[in-house]
């Protein structure tokens, strides 16, 4: 009786921990994914802005 209770308890803890870790991993993955997207967007925006700025300066200098 006691052995099956320990076994059931262990199995429950293992399954619970497994499901919990998957849920945690999914949450962390989502957070990192969003942060990565934001960082990528920021980097791309900065590059885009720098290129646009260089072209604008060239055009303004040619106008004068």
C-alpha positions in Angstrom: 0.0 0.0 0.0 2.7 2.4 1.1 4.9 1.7 -2.0 2.1 2.3 -4.5 1.3 5.6 -2.6 5.0 6.7 -2.9 5.1 5.6 -6.5 1.9 7.5 -7.3 3.2 10.6 -5.4 6.5 10.4 -7.3 4.7 10.0 -10.6 2.5 12.9 -9.8 5.4 15.2 -8.9 7.3 14.2 -12.0 4.4 14.8 -14.3 3.5 18.0 -12.5 7.1 19.2 -12.7 7.3 18.2 -16.4 4.1 20.1 -17.3 5.2 23.0 -15.1 8.6 23.2 -16.8 7.0 23.1 -20.2 4.6 25.9 -19.3 7.5 27.9 -17.8 9.7 27.2 -20.9 6.8 28.3 -23.2 6.4 31.5 -21.2 10.1 32.2 -21.2 10.3 31.4 -24.9 7.5 33.8 -25.6 9.1 36.6 -23.6 12.5 36.1 -25.2 10.8 35.9 -28.7 9.0 39.2 -28.1 12.2 40.8 -26.7 14.1 39.5 -29.7 11.6 40.9 -32.1 11.7 44.3 -30.4 15.5 44.3 -30.4 15.5 43.3 -34.1 13.0 46.0 -34.9 15.0 48.6 -33.1 18.2 47.5 -34.8 16.5 47.5 -38.2 14.9 50.9 -37.5 18.3 52.4 -36.5 20.0 51.0 -39.6 17.1 52.3 -41.8 17.2 55.7 -40.1 21.0 55.9 -40.5 20.8 55.1 -44.3 17.9 57.5 -44.8 19.8 60.2 -42.9 22.9 59.7 -45.0 20.9 60.0 -48.2 19.0 63.0 -46.9 22.3 64.8 -46.1 23.7 63.9 -49.5 20.6 65.3 -51.2 20.6 68.5 -49.0 24.3 69.0 -49.8 23.7 68.6 -53.5 20.9 71.1 -53.4 23.2 73.8 -52.0 
